[in-house]
């Protein structure tokens, strides 16, 4: 990984641009609203978040950058959490720092990094087990994905013994890392191509359906043209939109949306200016991504069968079609219609699940009574 420290203003501007572009896309989805995007005033957030960071030993640079970052407020039907990705929730930079995140160190029984240097801050929280923290390195302009597995664990490129041998202050570095721009471009691609699919849920906030669950499966999905778009691209009725004639598709959109592992290397000009060199994904990071994808072959993924993908579960297929039939991810996407359709699907599934649980509970009670009743 490149260790060249960047100009703080450059890191801040890069972070703001990348986060704003991604969050704007995210807020177009049915489980969110445009007003969920919170943009800092010119003078920065006035809350105590930055002061809390300084008091706990974070650097002035990190604290000041946090004052000027956008963030997401909770979306529909979720009063508490704003999901940046399916695995991480947003840090509200206008609010006091959550007590759990006040310390830059932790014990091994706490599912968070054992140590963070003063220049690395949380921008995403691991809400529960099998989720991840998103860490912003304010000196290098990098995003680190630190999984929350509820205990100590090794990242995919190290054995457990190798990871355990690392000093606590080095463990946070041992996890997948990408430059800011590459990280959020990758996150945008996952949404545009519906690698995972958010669905509004009245009972608990969004639920998530997955068309790919492991790196190799995702790579296979992104390597092919979206079959739904290919099937309907010549069908004027597909979009069911009065302004179809005004819509001009960019023939390069699919190429831009499909980020291959090699495409994550952000190349500069041939003469190689200093800024471009700093933005490149290092050889170590590229090797990491390749290794991560290869490791997926050995994971017990329910639908992973290389090189072909198995058919989607029926529920996932239905929510995918609801998005695509309403025009996602294009400008004419009918979010209100899609929201109504997805909410109706989720309501029906919740009703069925509730009925099944009640029936199971009733059967258990009846069996219990039978066992207590003498013959």
QUIPENOR-V662084 format. One record per backbone hydrogen bond with DSSP energy under -1.0 kcal/mol. CO is the residue of the C=O (numbers start at 0). NH is the residue of the N-H. E is the energy in kcal/mol with one decimal. If there is no record, write none. Layout:
co & nh & e
CO & NH & E
CO & NH & E
This chain:
co & nh & e
6 & 10 & -2.3
7 & 11 & -2.7
8 & 12 & -2.5
9 & 13 & -2.3
10 & 14 & -2.7
11 & 15 & -2.8
12 & 16 & -2.6
13 & 17 & -2.4
14 & 18 & -2.7
15 & 19 & -2.7
16 & 20 & -2.1
17 & 21 & -2.0
18 & 22 & -3.1
19 & 23 & -2.2
20 & 24 & -1.6
21 & 25 & -2.5
22 & 26 & -2.4
24 & 27 & -1.5
25 & 28 & -1.6
28 & 31 & -1.9
30 & 75 & -1.8
32 & 35 & -2.2
33 & 36 & -1.6
35 & 72 & -3.1
37 & 70 & -1.8
40 & 43 & -1.9
47 & 51 & -2.9
48 & 52 & -2.0
49 & 53 & -2.2
50 & 54 & -2.5
51 & 55 & -1.3
52 & 57 & -2.5
53 & 56 & -1.8
58 & 62 & -2.5
59 & 63 & -2.8
60 & 64 & -2.3
61 & 65 & -2.0
64 & 67 & -1.5
66 & 44 & -2.9
70 & 37 & -2.9
74 & 77 & -1.2
81 & 89 & -3.4
86 & 131 & -2.8
87 & 83 & -2.2
87 & 84 & -1.5
88 & 124 & -3.2
91 & 94 & -1.5
97 & 100 & -1.9
98 & 101 & -1.2
103 & 115 & -1.8
106 & 109 & -1.9
109 & 111 & -2.5
113 & 105 & -1.6
116 & 119 & -1.8
117 & 58 & -2.2
118 & 137 & -2.5
120 & 135 & -3.1
122 & 90 & -1.5
123 & 133 & -1.8
124 & 88 & -2.3
124 & 126 & -1.0
130 & 147 & -4.4
132 & 145 & -2.7
133 & 122 & -2.8
133 & 123 & -1.7
134 & 143 & -2.5
135 & 120 & -2.1
136 & 140 & -2.0
138 & 5 & -3.6
140 & 179 & -2.1
141 & 136 & -2.7
142 & 177 & -2.1
143 & 134 & -2.7
145 & 132 & -3.3
147 & 129 & -1.9
147 & 130 & -1.3
154 & 157 & -1.8
158 & 162 & -2.4
159 & 163 & -2.7
160 & 164 & -1.6
162 & 165 & -1.2
166 & 169 & -2.4
170 & 173 & -1.4
175 & 144 & -2.5
177 & 142 & -3.1
178 & 182 & -2.8
179 & 183 & -2.3
180 & 184 & -2.2
181 & 185 & -2.2
182 & 186 & -2.1
183 & 187 & -2.3
184 & 188 & -2.4
185 & 189 & -1.9
186 & 190 & -1.4
187 & 191 & -3.1
188 & 192 & -2.6
189 & 194 & -2.8
190 & 193 & -1.0
194 & 210 & -3.0
194 & 211 & -1.2
196 & 208 & -2.1
198 & 206 & -2.5
200 & 204 & -1.7
206 & 198 & -2.6
208 & 196 & -3.5
213 & 217 & -2.7
214 & 218 & -2.7
215 & 219 & -2.0
216 & 220 & -1.9
217 & 221 & -2.6
218 & 222 & -1.2
225 & 229 & -2.4
226 & 230 & -2.2
227 & 231 & -1.5
228 & 232 & -1.5
231 & 234 & -2.0
234 & 237 & -1.2
240 & 243 & -1.4
242 & 245 & -1.1
243 & 246 & -1.3
249 & 252 & -2.4
251 & 255 & -2.4
252 & 256 & -2.5
253 & 257 & -1.7
256 & 258 & -1.0
260 & 263 & -1.1
261 & 264 & -1.6
264 & 266 & -1.2
268 & 271 & -1.3
272 & 276 & -1.9
273 & 277 & -1.7
274 & 278 & -1.2
281 & 285 & -2.3
282 & 286 & -2.6
283 & 287 & -2.0
284 & 288 & -2.4
285 & 289 & -2.3
286 & 290 & -2.7
287 & 291 & -2.8
288 & 292 & -2.2
289 & 293 & -2.5
290 & 294 & -2.7
293 & 296 & -1.6
294 & 297 & -1.8
295 & 298 & -1.3
298 & 300 & -2.1
302 & 309 & -1.1
312 & 316 & -2.4
313 & 317 & -2.1
314 & 318 & -2.2
315 & 319 & -2.2
316 & 320 & -2.3
317 & 321 & -1.9
318 & 322 & -1.8
319 & 323 & -2.4
320 & 324 & -3.0
322 & 327 & -2.1
323 & 326 & -1.7
325 & 333 & -2.6
326 & 329 & -2.2
329 & 332 & -1.8
332 & 334 & -1.4
333 & 337 & -2.2
334 & 338 & -2.7
335 & 339 & -2.2
336 & 340 & -2.2
337 & 341 & -2.8
338 & 342 & -2.7
339 & 343 & -2.1
340 & 344 & -2.0
341 & 345 & -2.7
342 & 346 & -2.7
343 & 347 & -2.1
344 & 348 & -2.4
345 & 349 & -2.5
346 & 350 & -2.2
347 & 351 & -2.4
348 & 352 & -2.5
349 & 353 & -2.6
350 & 354 & -2.5
351 & 355 & -2.4
352 & 356 & -2.4
353 & 357 & -2.6
354 & 358 & -2.4
355 & 359 & -2.3
356 & 360 & -2.5
357 & 361 & -2.5
358 & 362 & -2.3
359 & 363 & -2.0
360 & 364 & -2.1
361 & 365 & -2.4
362 & 366 & -2.4
363 & 367 & -2.3
364 & 368 & -2.5
365 & 369 & -2.2
366 & 370 & -2.0
367 & 371 & -1.4
368 & 372 & -1.4
